[in-house]
Amino acid sequence: MVIAWPEPRSRRYRHPVIDIPGELAERAAHFLRQWDLRRDGPPMRGRCAHVLPVLRADGTPAVLKLQDVDDETVGEPIALRAWNGDGAVRLLAADSGTLLLERLDSDRELDDLPDTREATLVIAELLAHLTATPAPPELRRLADIAPRLLDRTAALLPRMKDPAPLADCAAAVREVAGEPGDRLLHWDLHFENVLASDRAPWLAIDPKPLAGDPGFELFPALWNRFDADEVRWRFDAMTDVLGLDRDRARAWTLGRVLQNSVWQIEEGGLPLPEHLEIADRLRGQGG
């Protein structure tokens, strides 16, 4: 079974026809009935989910988000409930990985702002709201992720032609791994994961939440719309707004470089030059 609609207006979704395949289409039909929803336009497809614009029984606009549940997405409804709309899209209902969310303006992304410094400050303010919340206990934890990452790195370094950059990142992570933090982290807050709304200028979407140190949050906004000459400015601006210790934030940002690089290597590739450039711009600089 396949449900297909024409391409939506938002530039985030670029396929001429959006097909919602088999199981997801059946799931959509099920929740349209269960939550008494009516379709209200063509679906949208992001990197990890299909989103259907809908109307609730009282006519309130919303969206039905359909995605596969994995280690990163399983905590999304937990985080959204904890934030309760403060800095993030509001969760209206959730069941078995399917989410009913308030409808934001998918045609107005933070990524549309021409000034990346202005966009970076928006990210920083949102992170300040989001990371003020203690993480619910059932979320994945940086306390568990960091040691496993260091173990995986140790296994990979002997196979690398130039292990020094990742060895330096691993050394930085070891210095802070004993204090991994307990804040509720979005983990993937970059310019394309922020939309405008009527009730707030900007709201975060698509968290991949975990419990940890807010310094682990900065990397996506350093990489998105990458500009090597802006890395240090963005880092300093975000740490200022969040009130972070720069040495700790730098170490956890190098941890994100390490995490992404290990994924690349394990998939048969190499660390991305932009990631290594971020590390070079931050490594060894004082707070």
C-alpha positions as CSV (number, residue, x, y, z in Angstrom):
1,M,0.0,0.0,0.0
2,V,1.4,3.4,-0.9
3,I,-0.1,6.9,-0.3
4,A,1.2,9.6,-2.6
5,W,0.6,13.3,-2.8
6,P,2.1,16.1,-4.9
7,E,5.2,17.9,-3.8
8,P,4.7,20.4,-1.0
9,R,5.7,24.0,-1.2
10,S,8.5,23.9,1.4
11,R,11.9,23.9,-0.1
12,R,13.0,21.3,2.6
13,Y,11.3,18.6,0.6
14,R,12.5,18.2,-2.9
15,H,11.1,15.0,-4.4
16,P,8.4,15.5,-7.2
17,V,6.1,12.9,-5.7
18,I,6.2,11.9,-2.0
19,D,5.4,8.2,-1.5
20,I,4.7,6.9,2.0
21,P,5.4,3.2,1.7
22,G,3.6,0.2,3.1
23,E,3.8,0.1,6.8
24,L,4.1,3.8,7.3
25,A,1.0,4.4,5.1
26,E,-1.0,1.9,7.1
27,R,0.2,3.6,10.3
28,A,-0.8,7.0,9.0
29,A,-4.3,5.7,8.2
30,H,-4.6,4.1,11.6
31,F,-3.7,7.3,13.5
32,L,-5.9,9.5,11.3
33,R,-8.8,7.4,12.5
34,Q,-7.6,7.0,16.1
35,W,-7.0,10.7,16.7
36,D,-9.9,11.9,14.6
37,L,-7.7,13.8,12.2
38,R,-8.3,15.1,8.6
39,R,-5.6,15.5,6.1
40,D,-4.9,19.2,5.3
41,G,-2.4,19.3,2.5
42,P,0.4,17.2,0.9
43,P,2.9,15.4,3.1
44,M,6.4,16.4,3.6
45,R,9.5,14.2,3.9
46,G,12.6,15.1,5.8
47,R,15.7,13.1,6.3
48,C,14.3,10.8,8.9
49,A,10.5,11.1,8.9
50,H,7.3,11.8,6.9
51,V,5.1,14.6,8.1
52,L,1.4,14.9,7.2
53,P,-0.4,18.2,7.8
54,V,-3.7,17.5,9.5
55,L,-6.6,19.2,11.2
56,R,-7.8,18.0,14.6
57,A,-11.5,17.5,15.3
58,D,-11.8,21.1,16.5
59,G,-10.1,22.4,13.4
60,T,-6.7,23.1,15.1
61,P,-3.8,22.7,12.6
62,A,-1.3,20.0,13.5
63,V,1.1,17.6,11.9
64,L,1.3,13.8,12.1
65,K,5.0,12.7,12.2
66,L,5.8,9.1,11.1
67,Q,9.3,7.7,11.6
68,D,11.1,4.6,12.5
69,V,12.1,4.3,16.1
70,D,15.7,3.8,16.9
71,D,18.1,4.7,19.7
72,E,18.1,8.3,18.7
73,T,14.4,8.9,18.1
74,V,12.9,6.8,20.8
75,G,13.3,9.6,23.3
76,E,11.7,12.3,21.2
77,P,8.3,12.3,22.9
78,I,9.9,12.1,26.3
79,A,11.9,15.2,25.6
80,L,9.0,17.1,24.0
81,R,6.8,16.4,27.0
82,A,9.6,17.6,29.4
83,W,10.0,20.9,27.4
84,N,6.2,21.4,27.1
85,G,6.6,23.9,24.3
86,D,9.3,26.0,26.0
87,G,11.7,26.5,23.1
88,A,10.5,23.4,21.2
89,V,7.5,22.3,19.1
90,R,4.7,21.2,21.4
91,L,3.7,17.5,21.5
92,L,0.0,16.9,21.4
93,A,-0.1,13.1,21.4
94,A,2.3,10.1,20.9
95,D,1.9,6.4,20.4
96,S,4.4,3.8,19.1
97,G,6.8,6.3,17.6
98,T,4.1,8.3,15.8
99,L,3.8,11.9,17.0
100,L,1.0,14.4,16.8
101,L,2.7,17.9,16.9
102,E,1.6,21.5,16.8
103,R,2.0,22.8,13.3
104,L,4.8,25.3,12.7
105,D,5.6,27.2,9.6
106,S,7.7,24.9,7.4
107,D,8.2,27.6,4.9
108,R,10.2,29.8,7.4
109,E,13.3,28.0,8.6
110,L,16.1,29.6,10.6
111,D,18.3,28.5,7.8
112,D,16.6,31.2,5.6
113,L,18.3,34.0,7.6
114,P,21.1,35.4,5.5
115,D,23.1,36.4,8.6
116,T,24.6,33.2,10.1
117,R,25.6,35.2,13.2
118,E,22.1,36.2,13.9
119,A,21.0,32.5,13.3
120,T,23.7,31.3,15.7
121,L,22.4,33.6,18.5
122,V,18.9,32.2,17.9
123,I,20.3,28.6,18.3
124,A,22.2,29.7,21.5
125,E,19.0,31.2,23.1
126,L,17.0,28.1,22.3
127,L,19.7,25.9,23.7
128,A,19.7,28.0,26.9
129,H,16.0,27.2,27.3
130,L,16.2,23.6,26.4
131,T,19.3,22.6,28.4
132,A,17.8,24.3,31.6
133,T,15.6,21.3,31.9
134,P,16.9,18.2,33.8
135,A,16.9,15.1,31.6
136,P,14.2,12.5,32.4
137,P,15.9,9.3,33.7
138,E,14.8,7.0,30.9
139,L,16.8,8.8,28.2
140,R,20.1,7.6,26.8
141,R,23.1,9.2,28.6
142,L,26.3,10.9,27.6
143,A,27.7,9.1,30.7
144,D,27.3,5.8,28.7
145,I,28.0,7.1,25.2
146,A,31.4,8.7,26.0
147,P,33.2,5.6,27.4
148,R,31.9,3.5,24.4
149,L,33.1,6.1,22.0
150,L,36.6,6.1,23.6
151,D,36.7,2.3,23.3
152,R,35.7,2.4,19.6
153,T,38.3,5.1,19.0
154,A,41.0,3.0,20.6
155,A,40.2,0.2,18.2
156,L,40.3,2.4,15.1
157,L,43.4,4.5,15.8
158,P,46.0,1.8,14.9
159,R,44.4,1.5,11.4
160,M,44.6,5.2,10.6
161,K,47.3,6.8,8.5
162,D,47.3,9.9,10.6
163,P,45.7,9.1,14.0
164,A,46.9,12.3,15.7
165,P,43.8,14.5,15.2
166,L,41.4,11.9,16.6
167,A,43.8,10.9,19.3
168,D,43.8,14.6,20.4
169,C,40.0,14.6,20.4
170,A,39.9,11.4,22.5
171,A,42.3,12.9,25.0
172,A,40.0,15.9,25.4
173,V,37.0,13.7,26.0
174,R,38.8,11.7,28.6
175,E,39.4,14.9,30.6
176,V,35.7,15.6,31.0
177,A,34.1,12.1,30.7
178,G,34.0,11.8,34.5
179,E,31.4,14.7,34.6
180,P,29.1,14.0,31.7
181,G,26.2,16.2,32.9
182,D,22.5,15.7,33.4
183,R,20.8,18.3,31.3
184,L,18.2,17.5,28.6
185,L,20.0,17.9,25.3
186,H,18.5,18.2,21.8
187,W,21.7,16.8,20.2
188,D,20.9,18.0,16.7
189,L,20.0,21.7,16.9
190,H,21.2,23.3,13.7
191,F,19.6,26.0,11.5
192,E,17.4,23.6,9.5
193,N,15.9,22.2,12.7
194,V,14.4,25.5,13.8
195,L,11.1,26.8,12.4
196,A,9.0,29.9,13.0
197,S,5.6,29.8,14.7
198,D,2.8,32.1,15.7
199,R,3.4,31.7,19.4
200,A,7.2,32.2,19.4
201,P,9.6,33.6,16.9
202,W,11.5,30.3,16.6
203,L,11.1,26.8,17.9
204,A,13.2,23.7,17.8
205,I,12.1,20.5,16.1
206,D,13.4,16.9,15.6
207,P,15.4,16.3,18.8
208,K,17.5,13.2,19.2
209,P,17.6,13.7,23.0
210,L,20.0,12.5,25.6
211,A,21.1,13.5,29.1
212,G,24.5,15.3,29.3
213,D,26.6,18.4,29.3
214,P,25.3,21.4,27.3
215,G,28.8,21.7,25.7
216,F,27.9,18.6,23.7
217,E,25.2,20.7,21.9
218,L,27.3,23.2,20.1
219,F,28.8,21.2,17.2
220,P,25.7,21.2,14.8
221,A,25.6,25.0,14.7
222,L,29.4,25.1,14.0
223,W,29.1,22.7,11.1
224,N,25.8,23.9,9.5
225,R,26.5,26.5,6.8
226,F,30.1,25.8,7.6
227,D,32.6,28.7,7.5
228,A,36.0,28.0,8.9
229,D,36.5,31.7,9.8
230,E,33.3,31.8,11.8
231,V,33.9,28.7,13.9
232,R,35.5,30.6,16.8
233,W,33.0,33.4,16.7
234,R,30.1,30.9,16.8
235,F,31.7,28.9,19.6
236,D,32.4,32.0,21.7
237,A,28.9,33.4,21.2
238,M,27.1,30.2,22.1
239,T,29.2,29.6,25.2
240,D,28.6,33.2,26.3
241,V,24.8,32.9,25.9
242,L,24.7,29.5,27.6
243,G,27.1,30.5,30.4
244,L,29.4,27.5,29.7
245,D,32.9,26.9,30.8
246,R,34.8,27.2,27.5
247,D,37.4,24.5,28.2
248,R,34.7,22.0,29.0
249,A,32.6,23.0,26.1
250,R,35.6,22.8,23.8
251,A,36.3,19.2,25.0
252,W,32.7,18.1,24.5
253,T,32.7,19.7,21.0
254,L,35.8,17.8,20.2
255,G,33.9,14.8,21.4
256,R,31.3,15.5,18.7
257,V,34.0,15.7,16.1
258,L,35.3,12.3,17.4
259,Q,31.8,10.8,17.3
260,N,31.1,11.8,13.8
261,S,34.6,10.8,12.6
262,V,34.3,7.4,14.2
263,W,31.0,6.9,12.4
264,Q,32.6,7.8,9.1
265,I,35.5,5.4,9.6
266,E,33.3,2.5,10.7
267,E,31.2,3.0,7.5
268,G,34.4,2.7,5.4
269,G,35.0,6.4,4.9
270,L,37.3,9.1,6.3
271,P,36.7,11.9,8.8
272,L,35.2,14.9,7.0
273,P,37.6,17.8,6.4
274,E,35.1,20.3,7.8
275,H,34.9,18.4,11.1
276,L,38.7,18.2,11.4
277,E,38.8,21.9,10.6
278,I,36.4,22.7,13.5
279,A,38.7,20.7,15.8
280,D,41.7,22.6,14.5
281,R,40.1,25.9,15.1
282,L,39.1,25.0,18.7
283,R,41.9,22.7,19.9
284,G,44.4,24.2,22.3
285,Q,42.9,27.7,22.5
286,G,42.3,29.2,25.9
287,G,38.9,30.2,27.2
